[in-house]
Amino acid sequence: MLLAAGLAVAGIDAAPPPCPGIMPAFTPAAAAGRPVSLDDLLALRDIGQPDPSVGGPSPLAVSPDGRRIAFVISRADPVANRVCQALVVLGLEPWAQPRIVDEGGEAIRAENVVRGSRTGSGLPATIVPAWSPDGRYLAYLKRVGGRTQAWRVSVDDGTAVRITDAPIDVEAVGWSEDGTRLVFATRPERTTFADAVRAEGRAGFVFDHRVIPPNGFAPQLPGDLERVVWSVPRNGGPAALAGRQDIVRLGSEPVLSEPSPLNAVTSDGRKAGAEVDGPSPFAGRRIWADGNGGRLACIASECHGSIRGMWWGPDGRSLLFLRYEGPNNERTSLFRWTPGEAAVRRLLVTEDALVGCTMAARELLCLREASLAPRRIVAIDLASGAARTVFDPNPEFTSLAKPHVERLRWTNPAGLPAWGDLVLPAGQPPAKGWPLVIVQYTSRGFLRGGTGDEYPILPLAANGIAVLSFQRPPLVVQAQPNLSSTEAVAAVLRNWDERRSTHASLEAGLAKLAARGDIDRDRMGITGLSDGSTTARYALVAGMPFRAASLSTCCRYLRSDLIYGGTVLADEMRAMGFPKVTADDPAFWAPISLPQAAPRLRTPILFQLADEEGLFALETFAALRENDVPVELRIFPDEHHIKWQPAHRAAVYARNLDWFRFWLRGEEDPDPAKREQYRRWRDWRDHSAVTRPPASAP
């Protein structure tokens, strides 16, 4: 049995120091039209997942009467290396002002299950407040003193009380139907697993599928730990196992890789959903709904494809749904469908990102962001599709000077559509054109820092460097929706077809830029995390003449993966068709291998990597270093695939800006603290592979 608290406990519930500026001033000081700085990006307030391409639940919780919303707002504090956050309540009337009802706590990070292990991704957990049925209280997760517990907050006076005292982190919280109890979830097997690992370590760990060497040689937490749901009196007290009804009300664990919700239920139990329409994991979804005594499929073409969310309208008769459409899913549209009818009605279409949507009394609430406008809460009228701003968490940003952004569209030689946002510095371009940095690999929504948020797009433009924010093309296998999962994966890898397609799209986009005359093709840089890093490496190996590169991930899809990734990754790669680790097959690896290309490379490369991924980079780092290629490797402690610590993001931002200013513009920051950095870079510029004649790709 778990215990619950219902009272403050010294050391556990101690309030952290307040965070200045967690909420905006409603008469922000004018910024006099100055350009966007690194500090401006770092100080942005967030609601929900910062990356609009990440799925999961809506962070907006609508009150039982439909008149208010609650949400958690967060803001990074790089100096203290913390994420400040507050629980906010806001009325939906046009004149309503947001009100903080609780604040403080530490960042709560999401977990992913990858290859059977439960591991951190660096993404924040989406904290969704839960309203009590009477609308008087909110329950939400708050982390204090390294422990995540369920807290109850009074909406009227902001009294906050920790209700649970679980020995392990609480993962979700909600209310019983009558509001007398809180319902919460934990994974008690975390404790027994940790005890088992300590015991096994005394005799030596067996190196098997449980071990992921970059994370250490102890067995990793298994992904299938049982999720146990409990209930506790709303004022605190002993916790007991929850009944079936409470378990259903709490819901299942959200999957961040999927849009949400992809199902909807009316108050009288009518269901709707979007099912994958084919065996391939890349197949589109088809919308259906209950009606006329059975399941009705929506036959309109708009009801099939990349469905991003659905909700029954207030009348319970029509279904609202979001769908990506257009070339390479460039646009987002909101549709209304009445089950039984053949046609649908489009209410709204936009190139903006619309995410985290949820239904209010008469409007659909969403988080909306545009290329030059950070996220804000909007309400969309269900009759006209007109949108109004409910809350702008970053009003200060509107007064900053913005660069010019232009949406470019093209196709690759295979006919696959691609697009990107060209961000141009203010003023007239130099005679030879602006230097250019490519940022990848999604460009939907606010142009912040690319996937992973490490390459500060607007500050780069403010420093005289154009940016192409590149949206990668559709997967080659998406044109073959009847492939099975195994066949689809094999098709992606066959002859590196997927990499060739993405590279061809990048080349086509750069050719389009070259025709403009305002970009200097001799001063280009490239960046990337994850898939974007692989695209950058492929381009470097192919001989594209980049003056500099900066990568946040290195270096997957090499033979070293079969060794350093552990047995699970090795078995997965072998099943996908990769050669054995003992096979001497350099021709297979050549298109993607920086180590094999090192003798002819000239491009300086900056690696800024999470410590859990650093091991994968050592083969590449050693090969580049041996061949006198300028390479700087930075390892950030306690980080994941996506970096989560504000101090690290600030350092990564600043170094990337310094790196491209130095190599593309010949500029240096006069900060004395950076003197050694520039001494090292100048030495590379004058006495390294940078100075050797270009060599063509094989």
C-alpha positions, 0 to 999 in steps of 0.5 A, a space after each residue: 500500500 502507498 501512503 499519501 500526504 495531504 500536508 507539507 513536509 519540510 525538505 520535500 515541499 519547500 518552495 524553490 526561489 521564485 522565477 522572475 518573468 514567468 508570466 508576461 507583463 501586459 504592457 511590455 517595454 518596447 524593444 525599439 525594433 532591435 533584432 532577435 538575440 540569443 537571450 530572446 530565444 532562451 527566454 521564450 515562455 512555452 506551453 506544452 511540447 516546444 517542438 510542434 512536430 512532437 505529439 502527445 496530449 493537449 496541455 490545455 485543460 478545459 473546466 467542467 463548465 467550459 468557461 476556463 482553461 488551466 495549463 502549465 507555462 514554463 520558461 528556461 533560466 540558463 543562469 540557474 540551469 533550471 526550468 521555471 514553471 507555473 500553473 495558470 487559470 484563464 477565463 475564455 472571455 475576451 477580457 479575461 486575464 491569466 492568473 497563477 494559482 501555483 508555481 515552482 518545482 523542477 522540470 519533469 522529463 518524458 520517457 520513451 520505450 526504445 528497443 525494449 528499454 525505458 529511457 529518457 529522451 530529453 523532451 519535457 513531459 506534457 503536464 495536463 492539469 485535471 479539474 475536479 468535477 465541481 471546478 474548485 480544484 486542480 490536480 497536477 504533477 509537480 516535482 520537488 526535491 527530486 520527487 514527482 508527486 500529485 498536488 491539489 490546488 485551490 482555484 480560488 485562493 491558490 492553496 497548494 497541497 501535496 496529496 501523494 507520498 509515493 516512494 517512486 515518481 507519480 506519472 499521471 493524476 486525475 479525479 474520480 467521477 464524484 470528485 472525492 478521490 484523486 486517481 494516480 499512476 506509478 510503476 512500483 517495479 522500478 524499485 524492485 528492478 533497481 534492487 535486482 540490478 544492485 544484486 546482479 552487480 555483485 556477481 557481474 552484469 550479464 552483457 545481453 539485450 538489457 545493456 545499452 553501453 552508451 548509457 552504462 553497463 548496468 541493465 537498463 530499465 525495461 519498457 514493460 514495467 507494469 503501470 499501477 493505478 491508485 486512488 486516494 482521498 482528495 484531502 490525503 490519506 491512505 492510498 489503495 488500488 483503484 477500481 476499473 472505472 477510475 483506471 479507465 478515467 485516468 487513461 493510458 500512457 501518452 505516446 509522444 510520437 503520435 498525434 493526439 487525440 486519434 479517437 473521440 467519444 460523445 457523452 452518450 458513448 458514440 465513438 470515432 477514430 482514425 485507423 491506419 489504412 494498410 500494413 505499412 507503418 507509413 500508411 495513411 489513416 481513415 476516419 470512421 464514426 459510429 452511426 446508424 447502428 454500425 461503423 460508418 467510414 468517411 469516404 471523402 478524400 479529405 478523411 484519409 491521410 495524415 490525421 492529426 486530431 479529432 473531436 466531437 462538436 458540442 452538438 454531438 452530431 458532427 466530427 471536427 478533425 485536423 489533417 495535414 495536406 498539400 505538397 509534403 504536408 505543408 498545410 494544416 486544415 480543420 474539417 467538419 464531417 457529419 457521419 453518414 454524409 459523403 462530403 466534408 466542410 473545410 473550416 480553416 487552412 493554414 501554413 501555421 502549426 496548430 497543435 495541442 488542440 482540445 474542445 471547449 464549449 463552442 470553440 476549438 482551442 489550439 496552440 498556434 505558431 507561425 514562422 516569425 510568431 512564437 506559440 500562443 493559445 487561439 480559439 477557433 470558431 466552429 461555424 466560421 473557422 475564424 480564430 482569435 487569440 486567447 493568450 499570447 505568452 510572449 507579447 514582448 516578441 512582437 516588438 522585435 525586428 524580424 528578418 524576411 522569411 520566404 517559403 520556397 517549394 521544389 521537387 527532387 528528381 524522383 518527383 517528391 515534393 519538398 519545401 523550406 523557409 528561407 530566412 534573409 538578413 535585413 538590408 541589401 545582400 553583399 555583392 556575392 550574396 549572403 552566407 547560408 546555413 542549412 537548418 533541419 529537418 522540420 520547418 513547421 511553425 516558429 523558426 526557433 532552432 530546428 529539430 532539437 532547438 540547437 541552431 538559433 535561426 533568427 539570431 543567425 539572420 541578425 548576424 548577417 547569415 541567411 538560413 534555409 530551414 529545410 523540411 525533409 521530403 516524404 519518405 520514399 516508402 510512403 508512395 508504397 502504402 501496402 508494404 509490410 513493416 519489415 519490407 518498408 524498413 528494408 526499402 528505406 535502406 536499400 542502396 541508401 535510397 532514402 538518403 539519396 532521395 533526401 540528398 537530392 531534395 537538398 541539392 534541388 533546393 540549393 539549386 533553386 537558391 543559386 538561381 536567385 543570386 542573393 546567396 553565396 554558394 561558396 560560403 555555406 554551412 550545414 547542421 543537423 540532429 538525428 536524421 538531420 545529422 545523417 543528411 548532413 553527413 551524407 552531403 559531406 561524404 558526397 562532396 558538397 562544398 560546405 565551409 563549415 558543419 555543426 552536428 548534434 548527433 554523431 554518427 549512426 549507421 556505421 559499423 561501430 553501431 554494431 559494437 557500441 550500441 549493444 546487442 539489441 541495436 546490433 540485432 536490429 541492424 542485422 535484421 534490417 540488412 546491415 552487414 555483419 561487424 566482421 564483414 569487410 564491406 567498405 563499399 556498403 558504408 561508404 556513402 554515409 561514412 565520414 571515417 572513410 571520407 576523412 582523407 579528402 574532407 576539408 570542412 571543419 566540423 563541430 560536434 555538440 553531443 549528449 553524453 549518452 550519445 558520445 560513444 558513437 562519435 569516437 570512431 569518426 572523431 579519431 578518423 577526422 583528427 588523424 586526417 587533420 580535419 578541423 573537428 571540435 567535440 563537446 560532450 554535455 553531461 546528463 543529456 539525452 538525444 534532445 538536450 534539456 538543460 537550459 545552461 547547455 542550450 545557451 552554450 550550444 546556441 552561442 557556440 553555433 553562432 560563433 562557429 558560423 560567424 567565424 567560418 562563414 564571415 570571418 568574425 570573432 566575438 571579442 569576449 575574453 572568455 572565448 580567446 582560447 576558442 578562437 586561437 584554436 579555430 584560427 590555427 585550424 583555418 591556417 594550418 589544417 586540411 582546410 587549406 588543402 585543395 578540394 577533392 571530388 567525391 568518389 
